[in-house]
Amino acid sequence: MIIGNGQIARAFKRKKILFKNEIIFASGYANSKNQKKIEFKREIDLLQNILKKNKKKKLFYFSTL
């Protein structure tokens, strides 16, 4: 499972590898100067929901922030 649409996530998607037991979490937002707490909360909520639904999968978390 690949989460995200940025450069890192797209690089994994191009490889066309099926990640059945892994979560590639490469989500985020492009504006690294963002100060809005709501944007950070959105990412935290997304990560928490993914982890709750996939407790047995290994997580690989990528961040450029």
Sine and cosine of phi, psi and omega as CSV:
sin_phi,cos_phi,sin_psi,cos_psi,sin_omega,cos_omega
0.00,0.00,0.77,-0.64,0.03,-1.00
-0.88,-0.47,0.83,-0.56,0.01,-1.00
-0.94,-0.34,0.84,-0.55,0.05,-1.00
0.77,-0.64,0.28,-0.96,-0.01,-1.00
-0.73,-0.69,0.08,1.00,-0.03,-1.00
-0.99,0.16,-0.19,-0.98,-0.07,-1.00
-0.86,0.51,-0.70,0.72,-0.04,-1.00
-0.92,0.40,-0.74,0.67,0.01,-1.00
-0.88,0.47,-0.68,0.73,0.01,-1.00
-0.89,0.46,-0.58,0.81,0.03,-1.00
-0.89,0.46,-0.66,0.75,0.06,-1.00
-0.92,0.39,-0.67,0.75,-0.02,-1.00
-0.90,0.44,-0.58,0.82,0.01,-1.00
-0.90,0.44,-0.49,0.87,0.00,-1.00
-0.94,0.33,-0.30,0.95,0.03,-1.00
0.82,0.58,0.62,0.79,0.08,-1.00
-1.00,-0.06,0.73,-0.68,0.06,-1.00
-1.00,0.08,0.89,-0.46,0.03,-1.00
-1.00,-0.10,1.00,-0.01,-0.07,-1.00
-0.99,0.15,-0.57,0.82,-0.07,-1.00
-0.92,-0.40,0.23,0.97,-0.03,-1.00
-0.74,-0.67,0.45,-0.89,0.13,-0.99
-0.89,-0.46,0.86,-0.51,0.12,-0.99
-0.99,-0.13,0.97,-0.26,-0.04,-1.00
-0.98,-0.22,0.98,-0.20,-0.02,-1.00
-0.78,-0.62,0.74,0.67,-0.02,-1.00
-1.00,-0.05,0.08,-1.00,0.02,-1.00
0.51,-0.86,-0.27,-0.96,0.01,-1.00
-0.69,-0.72,0.44,-0.90,-0.16,-0.99
-0.95,0.30,-0.47,0.88,-0.10,-1.00
-1.00,0.06,0.99,-0.11,-0.04,-1.00
-0.96,0.28,-0.16,0.99,0.05,-1.00
-1.00,-0.01,0.07,1.00,-0.04,-1.00
-0.87,0.50,0.68,-0.73,0.03,-1.00
-0.90,-0.43,0.01,1.00,-0.08,-1.00
-0.97,0.23,0.86,-0.51,-0.02,-1.00
-0.90,0.43,-0.50,0.86,-0.02,-1.00
-0.88,0.48,-0.58,0.82,0.02,-1.00
-0.93,0.37,-0.64,0.77,0.05,-1.00
-0.92,0.39,-0.66,0.75,0.01,-1.00
-0.89,0.46,-0.62,0.78,0.02,-1.00
-0.86,0.50,-0.68,0.73,0.01,-1.00
-0.92,0.38,-0.66,0.75,0.03,-1.00
-0.89,0.46,-0.71,0.71,0.01,-1.00
-0.88,0.47,-0.68,0.73,0.02,-1.00
-0.87,0.49,-0.74,0.67,0.00,-1.00
-0.88,0.48,-0.71,0.71,0.00,-1.00
-0.89,0.46,-0.66,0.75,0.02,-1.00
-0.91,0.42,-0.66,0.75,0.03,-1.00
-0.88,0.47,-0.69,0.72,-0.02,-1.00
-0.91,0.40,-0.63,0.78,0.02,-1.00
-0.89,0.45,-0.61,0.79,-0.06,-1.00
-0.99,0.12,-0.22,0.98,-0.10,-1.00
-0.70,-0.72,0.83,0.56,-0.12,-0.99
-0.89,0.45,-0.42,0.91,-0.08,-1.00
-0.99,-0.11,-0.03,1.00,-0.02,-1.00
-1.00,-0.03,0.50,-0.86,0.05,-1.00
-0.99,0.13,0.70,-0.72,-0.04,-1.00
-0.98,-0.20,0.75,-0.67,0.16,-0.99
-0.88,-0.47,0.92,-0.38,-0.10,-0.99
-0.96,-0.27,0.83,-0.56,0.03,-1.00
-0.90,-0.45,0.69,-0.73,0.04,-1.00
-0.58,-0.81,0.65,-0.76,0.07,-1.00
-0.95,-0.31,0.06,1.00,-0.04,-1.00
-0.98,0.20,0.00,0.00,0.00,0.00
